[in-house]
Amino acid sequence: MSGLSHFDNQGQAFMVDVSEKAHTDRIAVAAGWIKMKPATFNLISESGTKKGDVLGIAQLAGIMGVKKTPDLIPLCHPLTISKVSVNLTLEPTLPGVQINATVKTTGQTGVEMEALTAVSVAALTIYDMVKAADKTMEIGGIKLLLKDGGKSGRYEAL
């Protein structure tokens, strides 16, 4: 299993030891989207759902997802998060919602999983809130756009 940080030479999973790593400023940015029928898009954009402000609730859910990442991803380290922003933009050309999340910390390991979780949870929350109107929604494009800090340095998606 060479090259995979969460497996030993015998293929057994383990949590990576970060105790010798330097505390550095770290940031991760992730993105994704949820597509829907035009009528569902209009329902969200006109705040016409019975459950309330879909985008506001999804934004809060994404933020909460960041804080729960180590509970969801078995080998993720619990981190002290210094900043989370989750931005949801109505995108008529999808039609749907574009989701971007930025997570920052100063610590010994990165926040890529937290940013990806924020996007995923926000998209799932939108789905949950409007599924009565549209079960055909599609979640996709979830990816890491930027990671910086730590030994491996900077990564930017093309």
FIROPA-88679 format. One record per atom (N, C-alpha, C, CB): x, y, z. Coordinates in steps of 0.2 Angstrom, whole numbers, plus 5000, padded with zeros to 4 digits. Glycine has a CB too. Example, Ala and Ser with C-alpha at 12.3 -4.5 7.8 and 13.67 -1.06 7.14 Angstrom:
506649725039
506249785039
506649845039
505749785045
506449895035
506849955036
506450005039
507049975029
This chain:
500449945000
500050005000
500450065000
499550005006
501050064997
501550124997
501150184994
502150104993
501350234997
501050304994
500350324997
500950294987
500050275001
499450295004
499550305012
498950235003
499450365014
499650385021
499250345026
499650455022
498750325025
498250295030
498350215031
497550315029
498850185027
498950115028
499650095029
498750085021
499750045034
500450025035
500649975030
500549995042
501249945031
501549905026
501149835025
502249885028
500749815030
500349765030
499649775027
500349725037
499549835025
498849855023
498349875028
498649805019
498549885034
498149895040
498049975040
498349865047
497449995041
497250065042
497450095049
496550075041
497750155048
497950185055
497850265054
498650175057
497750295059
497750375059
498450395059
497350405066
498650445054
499350465053
499550505060
499350515047
500150495061
500450525067
500750595065
501050485070
500350655067
500550715065
500950755070
499950755063
501150725076
501450755081
502150785080
501550705087
502450765075
503150795073
503050845067
503650745070
502450855065
502350905060
502350975063
501750895056
502551025059
502551095061
501851125061
503051145057
501651165066
501051205066
501151265060
500851235073
500751255055
500751305050
500051325048
501051275043
499951385045
499351405043
499151365037
499351485041
498451345037
498251295032
497551325029
498251225034
497451315023
496851335020
496651275014
496851405016
495951265014
495751225008
495051255006
495551155011
495051254999
494451274996
494151224992
494551344991
493451204992
493151154988
492551184985
492951094993
492251144980
491751174976
491251114974
491851214970
490651124973
490251074970
489551104968
490051014975
489151064965
488451094963
487951044964
488551114956
487351074964
486751034964
486251054958
486351034971
486051014954
485651034948
484951014950
485850994941
484451044947
483751034948
483351054942
483551064955
482751034943
482251064937
482151134938
481551024938
482051174932
481851244933
481351264938
481751264926
480851224938
480351244943
480551244950
479751194943
481051194952
481351184958
481751244960
481651124959
482151264955
482651324955
482251384957
483051334948
481651394953
481251454954
480951454961
480651454949
480751394964
480551384971
481051414976
480351314972
481651394975
482151414979
482351484979
482851364978
482351504973
482551574971
482051624974
482751584964
481451604974
480851644976
480651634984
480251634972
481151594987
480951574994
480251544995
481151634999
480051504990
479351474991
479351414994
479151474984
479851384998
479751325001
479451325008
480451285002
479051275010
478751275016
479251265022
478251215017
479851235020
480351225026
480751285027
480851165023
480651345023
481051405025
481651415020
481351395032
482051455022
482651485018
483151425017
482951545022
483051405011
483451345009
484151355009
483251315002
484351415006
485151425005
485451445012
485251485000
485051485016
485251495023
485351435027
484751545026
484951395027
484951335031
485551285028
484251295031
485551285022
486151245019
486851275020
486051235011
486851335021
487451365023
487651345030
487451445022
487151355034
487351335041
487451255042
486751345046
487151215038
487251145038
488051135036
486751105034
488251165030
488951155028
489451175033
489051205022
489251235037
489751255042
489751205048
489551325045
489151175050
489151125055
489451055053
488351105057
489451045046
489750985043
490550985044
489650975036
490851045044
491551055045
491751035052
491751125044
491351055057
491451035064
491350965065
491051075068
490950925061
490850855062
491250815058
490050845061
491750835054
492050795049
492450735052
492550845046
492750745058
493150685061
492650635064
493550715067
492050655065
491450605067
491250565061
490850645070
491350595055
491050565049
491650525045
490750615044
492250545045
492750515041
493250485046
493150575037
493250415046
493550385052
494250405054
493550315050
494750415049
495450435051
495650505051
495850395046
495050545051
495250625051
495350645058
494550655048
495850685058
496050715065
495550775067
496750745065
495350775073
494950835075
495350895075
494650825083
495150945073
495551005072
495151065075
495651025064
495551115077
495351185079
495251225072
495751215084
494651245071
494551275064
494551355066
493851255061
494851395062
494851465063
494451505059
495551485062
494251475053
493751505048
493451455044
494151555044
492751465043
492351435038
491951485035
491951375042
491951475028
491451515024
491151465019
491751575021
490451465019
490151425014
489651475010
489651365017
489851475003
489451524999
489051484994
489951564995
488451494994
487951464989
487651514984
487351434993
487751504978
487551544972
487051514968
488151574968
486451544967
485951524962
486251534955
485351564963
486251474952
486551474945
486051454940
487151424945
485751504936
485151484932
485351434926
484851544929
486051434924
486251394918
486251324920
486951424916
486351304927
486351234928
485651204927
486451224936
485051224929
484951264934
485051234941
484151284934
485251274946
485451244952
485851294956
485751184952
486251264961
486551304966
487351284965
486351294973
487751334965
488451324965
488651334972
488851374960
489051284975
489251284982
490051294982
489051224986
490251334986
491051344988
491151354995
491351404984
491651314997
491851315005
492551335005
491651255008
492751375010
493351395012
493451375020
493551465011
493951335021
494151315028
494851335030
493951245030
494951365036
495651385038
495751355045
495751465038
496451345046
496651325053
497351335053
496451245054
497651335059
498351335060
498451275064
498651405064
498851225061
498951165064
499351115061
498251125065
499351055062
499851005060
499550965054
500050965066
498950975052
498650935046
498150985043
498350875049
498050965037
497651005032
496851005033
497750995025
496551045030
495851045031
495451035024
495651115033
495750995020
495450975014
494750935015
495850935009
494750885019
494150845021
493650895023
494350795025
493850945027
493250985030
492951025025
493651035036
493351055020
493051095015
492651055010
493651125011
492850985009
492450945005
491850925008
492850885003
491850915015
491250895019
490750955019
491450875026
491051015019
490551075019
490151075013
490951135020
490451065007
490151065001
489651015001
490651064995
489850955003
489350895002
488750905007
489750825004
488850925013
488350925017
487850985015
488550945025
488151035013
487651095010
487251065004
488051155008
487551035000
487151004994
486650954996
487650964989
486750915001
486350865004
485750895007
486650815008
485850955011
485350995014
484851025009
485651045019
485151045004
484651074999
484251014996
485151104993
484550964994
484150904992
483650884997
484650844991
483750885003
483250865008
482750915009
483650855015
482850975008
482351035009
481851035003
482751095010
482051014997
481651024992
481450954988
481951074987
481650904991
481550834988
480850824987
481850784992
480350854991
479650844989
479450874983
479250874995
479750924980
479650954974
480050924968
479751024974
480650894970
481050864964
481550814967
481450924961
481350754965
481750694967
482350684962
481350634968
482350714956
482750704951
483450744952
482450724944
483450784957
484050824958
484750784958
484050864965
485250814955
485850784955
486450824958
486050774947
486850794962
487350824966
488050804962
487450804974
488450854961
489050834958
489650884958
488950814951
490150864954
490750914953
491050934960
490450974951
491050894965
491350904971
492050894971
491050864977
492450944972
493150934971
493550994975
493350944964
494150974976
494651024980
494951064974
495250984983
494851134976
495051184971
495751214974
494551244971
495851214980
496451244983
496651214989
496451314983
497251194991
497551174997
498251204998
497551094998
498351245004
498951275005
499151265012
498951345003
499851265013
500051255020
500351185021
499551275025
500851175026
501051115027
501651095023
500551065027
501851035024
502451005021
502350995013
502650935023
501750975011
501650965004
501551025000
501150915003
501551085003
501451145000
500751164997
501951154994
500751194991
500151224988
499951174982
500251294985
499251164982
498951134977
498451174974
498751064979
498351184968
497851224964
497551184959
498051294962
496951164958
496651134953
496651174947
495851114954
496751144941
496751174935
496151204932
497151134929
